[in-house]
């Protein structure tokens, strides 16, 4: 039996970023070939992507793990992960309006 997954994507620096909700990473995909170039470990169940207005930080909400990851928008390297955000059972996807300032 197959299970469909909700997928959130974002075009970024000529590549496509895909939240792989059934895993612990965001896939960086070449839009011409469809090849996965990198798997960016962010936390369990990446769900949403938010790029700051300054375009220097990319936030990823990890719905299953209840965490928020901050990536450097240029290199896509992990800067920081917040795990204390989800002490309640509220969906982390509701936190887009209150992302911490770096």
Secondary structure, 3 states (H helix, E strand, C coil): CCCCCCCEEEEECCEEEEEECCCCEEEEEECCCCCEEEEEECCCCEEEEEECCCCCEEEEEECCCCEEEEEECCCCCEEEEECHHHCCCCCHHHHHHHCCCC
